[in-house]
Amino acid sequence: MEEILRVENLSVEYYAASGKRQTGIQNINFSLQEGEIYGIIGESGSGKSTLLLAILGLLEDKAEIKGKIFYRGKEIQNLSEKEKKKYALKKLPWFFKINWID
């Protein structure tokens, strides 16, 4: 099976108005192989949305992102803004927010 997505030591710190930094997620590691299905579950505020937004490259101006993200072997956080939009809109899977009632 081909590796689709790999996340290495991903950490996100948000910039607070006070100048302090707030940790969103810390040292996340996983890989997703073609054909696998993953679910991300956790309490409100545990970092699920932060993880997905960081993978999609949608937090750069709001937070500091450390670590590496690979899509089909290509490191994606060093892409240009145009390339990031192409990956986010066309290549990375979309994630839907639902709750257990849905």
TAHUTA-V123659 format. One record per backbone hydrogen bond with DSSP energy under -1.0 kcal/mol. CO is the residue of the C=O (numbers start at 0). NH is the residue of the N-H. Records with the same first field share a line. If there is no record, write none. Layout:
# TAHUTA-V123659
CO=NH + NH
This chain:
# TAHUTA-V123659
1=33
3=71
4=31
5=69
6=29
7=67
9=27
10=65
11=23 + 24
12=63
13=21
15=18
19=15
21=13
24=11
27=9
29=6
31=3 + 4
32=35
42=45
46=50
47=51
48=52
49=53
50=54
51=55
52=57
58=61 + 62
61=14
63=12
65=10
67=7
68=75
69=5
70=73
73=70
75=78
79=83
80=84
81=85
82=86
83=87
84=88
85=89
86=90 + 91
